[in-house]
């Protein structure tokens, strides 16, 4: 149990290794431990799971960083003389991390949304080309509409479309090189200004289909819901990024998890070449949907 001289209690941290990599939490206790760093932390995660709210996990000192400065805890908040017992081992050297590039978008993002850090370059190089969004700077903030982001090219997604009466109808559209087609009818084009978000958004608690992120730094990532939680009474996904999204017997999880709002994702059609129509099948994108059983 933590006592008055225990350092870093209630300090916000980001998990940078292991199964909970990318999640944030609060330090609840600090203990000496037989590890390279010599310190172990009890962290209460800022996340809801189907089993319990805000689970507590045990992690090594080297597995976390202070998220605003990306520093080890002893660097961010140096120990006092009374806390020297909790100092990391003298021969321990923490791995250096740098705050990753985070694109600035014109859309309004929740102020509580903490961006998940980009993986090191070595991890990016090991992933298939369609397993992750492109972290390099883009001029996408100049796009006239979110649906024209090049990372959504080739997908058939669910949106709403405005009609002459002023109402909005649900529709499946395919994006191809800056053009928006009605799914299965490649001769029917939509104007970007008529496109909106789905009338019924994916439900964080129950959604099991393939989704694509359309807001934030993860735009273009194909994901599936793993868990859900509520933040400021709004539903959020804990989503797993997939490769070969929708391809029967080829789709797999990358092991990377991200947190996205219910309004950051839209549904992606999972269907066959025959159902879509040969002329509307964009195999060159590497996002080949599969036929449902």
C-alpha positions in Angstrom: 0.0 0.0 0.0 1.3 3.4 -0.9 2.3 5.8 1.9 3.1 9.5 2.1 6.7 9.2 0.9 5.8 7.0 -2.1 6.7 9.0 -5.3 4.5 9.6 -8.4 1.2 8.7 -6.8 -1.7 9.9 -9.0 0.7 10.8 -11.8 -0.7 10.3 -15.3 1.3 7.8 -17.3 1.2 6.3 -20.8 1.9 2.6 -21.2 4.6 2.1 -23.9 5.1 -1.7 -23.8 3.1 -4.9 -23.5 -0.5 -5.8 -24.0 -1.8 -2.4 -22.8 0.6 -0.3 -24.9 -1.0 3.0 -25.9 -3.3 3.2 -22.9 -3.1 5.8 -20.2 -3.5 5.4 -16.4 -2.7 6.8 -13.0 0.0 5.5 -10.7 -1.5 4.0 -7.5 1.5 2.4 -5.9 5.3 2.0 -6.4 7.4 -1.0 -5.2 10.9 -2.2 -5.4 11.2 -5.2 -7.7 13.8 -7.7 -9.1 14.0 -6.3 -12.6 16.4 -4.3 -14.7 14.9 -1.0 -13.5 14.4 -2.3 -10.0 11.0 -0.6 -9.7 7.4 -1.8 -10.3 4.3 0.3 -10.6 0.6 -0.4 -9.9 -1.3 1.6 -12.5 -5.1 2.1 -12.7 -6.0 2.3 -16.4 -8.3 5.0 -17.6 -10.5 2.6 -19.5 -13.6 0.5 -19.1 -13.6 -3.2 -19.9 -16.5 -5.7 -20.1 -15.2 -7.2 -16.8 -14.5 -4.2 -14.7 -14.1 -0.4 -14.8 -10.6 1.1 -14.6 -8.7 -2.2 -14.1 -5.4 -2.0 -12.2 -2.3 -3.6 -13.7 1.3 -4.1 -12.6 4.0 -2.8 -15.0 7.7 -2.2 -14.8 9.0 1.3 -14.4 10.5 1.1 -17.9 7.0 0.4 -19.4 5.6 3.9 -18.8 6.3 7.5 -19.6 4.7 10.8 -18.5 2.6 11.6 -21.6 2.9 15.4 -21.8 6.8 15.4 -21.9 7.4 11.7 -22.7 9.9 11.3 -19.9 10.6 8.6 -17.4 9.0 9.4 -14.1 12.2 10.1 -12.1 13.1 12.7 -14.8 9.7 14.3 -14.9 9.3 14.3 -11.1 12.7 13.9 -9.4 12.8 12.0 -6.1 13.1 13.8 -2.8 15.6 12.6 -0.1 12.8 10.7 1.6 11.9 8.9 -1.6 15.4 7.7 -2.6 14.5 4.1 -1.7 12.3 4.1 -4.9 15.1 5.2 -7.2 15.7 3.0 -10.3 18.9 0.8 -10.2 22.1 2.7 -10.9 23.0 0.5 -13.9 19.5 1.0 -15.5 19.3 3.3 -18.5 15.7 4.1 -19.8 15.1 3.9 -23.5 14.8 7.4 -25.0 11.5 8.3 -26.6 10.5 11.5 -28.3 7.0 13.0 -28.6 5.7 11.7 -32.0 4.4 14.0 -34.8 0.7 14.5 -34.4 -1.1 16.0 -37.4 -3.4 19.0 -36.8 -6.8 18.7 -38.3 -9.5 21.3 -38.9 -12.2 19.2 -37.3 -13.0 19.6 -33.6 -11.6 16.8 -31.5 -12.6 16.2 -27.9 -10.1 17.9 -25.6 -9.9 14.7 -23.5 -8.8 12.6 -26.4 -5.2 11.7 -25.8 -3.4 10.7 -29.0 -1.9 7.3 -29.1 1.9 7.6 -29.9 3.2 6.3 -33.2 5.3 3.2 -33.0 9.0 3.3 -33.6 10.2 3.4 -37.2 11.4 -0.2 -36.9 7.9 -1.4 -36.1 6.4 0.5 -38.9 8.8 -1.1 -41.4 7.9 -4.6 -40.2 4.1 -4.0 -40.8 2.4 -4.7 -44.1 1.8 -1.5 -46.1 -2.0 -1.5 -45.3 -1.6 -2.3 -41.6 -1.2 1.3 -40.4 -1.9 4.8 -41.4 0.8 6.9 -42.9 2.4 9.0 -40.1 4.1 11.4 -42.4 2.7 15.0 -42.7 0.0 15.4 -45.3 -1.8 18.5 -46.6 -5.1 16.9 -45.7 -6.2 19.8 -43.6 -6.7 21.5 -47.0 -9.2 18.9 -48.2 -12.7 20.2 -48.8 -14.2 17.1 -47.2 -13.0 14.3 -44.9 -14.2 11.7 -47.4 -11.5 12.8 -49.9 -8.6 11.8 -47.6 -6.4 9.6 -49.8 -6.2 7.0 -47.0 -9.9 6.2 -47.6 -9.4 5.6 -51.3 -10.8 2.2 -52.4 -13.2 1.7 -49.5 -16.9 1.2 -49.7 -18.3 2.9 -46.6 -21.7 3.7 -45.0 -22.6 7.4 -45.0 -25.7 9.6 -45.2 -26.5 11.5 -48.4 -28.7 14.6 -48.6 -31.6 14.5 -51.0 -33.7 17.2 -52.7 -36.3 17.2 -49.9 -33.5 18.2 -47.4 -33.7 14.9 -45.7 -30.7 12.5 -45.4 -30.8 8.9 -46.6 -28.4 6.1 -45.6 -26.1 5.0 -48.4 -23.1 2.9 -49.2 -20.5 4.8 -51.3 -17.2 3.9 -52.8 -14.3 6.4 -52.9 -12.0 6.2 -56.0 -9.4 8.8 -56.7 -11.4 11.7 -55.5 -14.7 10.5 -56.9 -17.6 9.2 -54.8 -19.8 6.6 -56.4 -23.0 4.9 -55.2 -22.0 1.3 -54.4 -23.0 -1.1 -57.1 -23.8 1.8 -59.4 -20.4 3.3 -60.5 -22.1 5.7 -62.9 -23.9 7.4 -60.0 -21.7 10.1 -58.6 -22.2 12.1 -55.4 -21.1 15.7 -54.6 -18.8 15.9 -51.6 -21.1 18.5 -50.0 -24.0 16.0 -49.9 -22.0 13.4 -47.9 -22.5 13.2 -44.1 -21.8 10.7 -41.3 -24.0 7.7 -41.0 -27.6 8.3 -39.7 -27.0 5.6 -37.1 -23.3 5.6 -36.1 -21.5 2.3 -35.2 -22.5 1.4 -31.6 -19.5 1.1 -29.5 -21.1 -1.6 -27.2 -22.3 -4.0 -29.9 -20.6 -3.2 -33.3 -18.8 -6.3 -34.6 -18.3 -5.3 -38.3 -15.3 -3.9 -40.1 -14.7 -0.1 -39.5 -12.4 2.6 -40.8 -11.2 5.6 -38.8 -12.1 8.9 -40.5 -11.0 11.4 -37.8 -7.7 12.0 -36.0 -4.2 10.7 -36.5 -5.4 7.2 -37.3 -7.3 8.1 -40.5 -7.5 5.1 -42.9 -6.9 2.5 -40.2 -9.2 -0.6 -40.6 -10.3 -1.7 -37.2 -12.7 -3.9 -35.3 -14.2 -3.3 -31.9 -12.6 -5.1 -29.0 -14.0 -3.3 -25.9 -15.9 -0.1 -25.3 -16.1 2.5 -22.6 -17.8 5.8 -21.9 -16.0 9.1 -21.6 -17.9 12.2 -20.6 -21.1 10.1 -21.2 -20.1 9.5 -24.8 -19.3 6.1 -26.2 -15.8 5.2 -27.3 -14.2 2.2 -28.9 -11.2 0.3 -27.9 -10.4 -1.0 -31.4 -7.8 -3.4 -32.8 -6.1 -2.4 -36.1 -6.4 -5.2 -38.7 -4.5 -6.0 -41.9 -6.3 -7.4 -45.0 -9.5 -6.1 -43.5 -12.5 -8.0 -44.7 -10.6 -10.6 -46.6 -11.8 -14.0 -45.7 -9.2 -16.2 -44.0 -6.6 -13.4 -44.5 -7.6 -10.8 -42.0 -5.6 -10.6 -38.8 -5.1 -8.2 -35.9 -1.8 -6.4 -35.8 -1.8 -6.4 -32.0 -2.1 -2.6 -32.0 -5.0 -1.1 -30.1 -6.3 2.5 -30.3 -9.1 4.5 -28.7 -11.5 6.2 -31.0 -14.9 8.0 -30.5 -18.1 6.5 -31.8 -18.1 9.4 -34.3 -14.5 8.8 -35.5 -15.4 5.6 -37.4 -17.8 4.5 -40.1 -18.7 1.0 -41.3 -16.9 -0.7 -44.2 -18.8 -3.0 -46.5 -17.7 -6.6 -46.3 -18.9 -8.3 -49.4 -17.7 -10.2 -52.5 -16.5 -9.1 -55.9 -19.7 -10.5 -57.5 -22.0 -8.6 -55.1 -20.1 -5.4 -55.6 -20.0 -5.6 -59.4 -16.8 -6.1 -61.3 -16.5 -2.5 -62.5 -16.7 -1.3 -58.9 -14.2 -3.7 -57.5 -10.9 -1.9 -56.7 -8.5 -4.7 -56.2 -5.5 -2.4 -56.6 -6.2 -0.8 -53.2 -5.3 -3.9 -51.2 -8.6 -3.6 -49.4 -10.5 -6.6 -50.9 -13.8 -7.3 -49.1 -14.8 -10.9 -48.5 -18.1 -12.7 -49.1 -20.2 -13.3 -46.0 -21.1 -16.8 -45.1 
